[in-house]
Amino acid sequence: MHHDRDIERFYNTKGWDKCRKAFKQERGGLCEVCLSKGLIVPAVHIHHKIPITPENLNDPSITLSFDNLMSLCEECHAEQHRTKRWRCEPNGHIEL
């Protein structure tokens, strides 16, 4: 599916790399979820709260806004995706 390639290309842009690095630095390089529990765990991923889709790929308020990002450790990032591993397509098919 070409939409997945478009999203993958976004994650390889200089704009995303610059945004990701600046956000991680602003958050002190720590996992926000763990920090809220009093734990000091390094962040490994910068996660989009509202996932990037083909429909919002060109919307910087979704793709590059600090308001839509979270710094997460590996475990917390996996947990975020475990709860959101599927979506229902307009035709009723489930996409994993």
C-alpha positions in Angstrom: 0.0 0.0 0.0 1.6 3.3 -1.1 0.1 5.2 1.9 2.4 3.3 4.3 5.4 4.2 2.2 4.4 7.9 2.3 4.2 7.7 6.1 7.5 5.8 6.3 9.1 8.6 4.1 7.9 11.2 6.5 9.7 9.5 9.3 12.9 9.8 7.3 12.7 13.5 6.6 15.0 16.2 8.0 12.0 18.0 9.4 10.9 15.0 11.5 14.4 14.3 12.6 14.9 17.9 13.8 11.4 18.0 15.5 12.0 14.6 17.2 15.5 15.6 18.6 14.2 19.0 19.8 11.2 17.4 21.5 13.3 14.7 23.2 15.7 17.3 24.5 12.9 19.5 25.8 11.5 16.5 27.7 14.9 15.8 29.2 15.3 12.5 27.3 13.0 10.8 29.7 9.8 8.6 29.2 6.9 10.8 30.2 4.7 7.9 31.3 7.4 6.4 33.6 8.2 9.9 34.9 4.5 10.4 35.9 4.9 7.3 38.0 8.1 8.6 39.7 10.4 6.4 37.6 13.5 7.8 35.7 13.6 5.8 32.4 15.3 7.0 29.2 13.0 7.7 26.3 13.7 5.8 23.1 10.7 6.8 21.0 8.9 10.0 20.2 5.3 9.0 19.8 2.4 10.7 18.0 -0.7 10.8 20.2 -2.9 11.2 17.2 -1.4 8.7 14.7 -0.2 9.9 11.3 -2.5 8.8 8.6 -2.6 9.5 4.8 -5.3 12.0 5.6 -3.3 14.1 8.0 0.3 13.4 6.7 0.6 17.0 5.4 -0.8 18.6 8.5 2.1 20.0 10.7 -0.3 20.4 13.6 -0.4 16.6 13.7 3.0 15.6 12.4 5.3 18.2 13.9 3.5 19.8 16.8 4.9 19.2 20.3 1.3 19.1 21.5 0.8 15.8 19.6 4.0 14.2 20.8 5.1 12.0 23.8 8.6 10.8 24.7 8.4 7.1 25.6 10.6 4.2 26.6 10.5 1.0 24.6 8.0 -0.7 27.0 5.6 2.3 27.2 5.8 2.7 23.4 4.9 -0.9 22.8 2.0 -0.5 25.3 0.7 2.5 23.3 0.7 0.4 20.1 -0.7 -2.7 21.8 -3.9 -0.9 22.5 -4.1 0.6 19.0 -3.1 -2.2 16.7 -6.1 -2.1 14.5 -8.4 0.3 12.7 -11.6 -0.1 10.8 -11.4 1.0 7.1 -14.4 2.9 5.6 -15.4 -0.3 3.7 -15.7 -2.2 7.1 -12.5 -4.2 6.8 -10.3 -4.3 9.8 -6.7 -3.3 9.2 -4.1 -4.7 11.7 
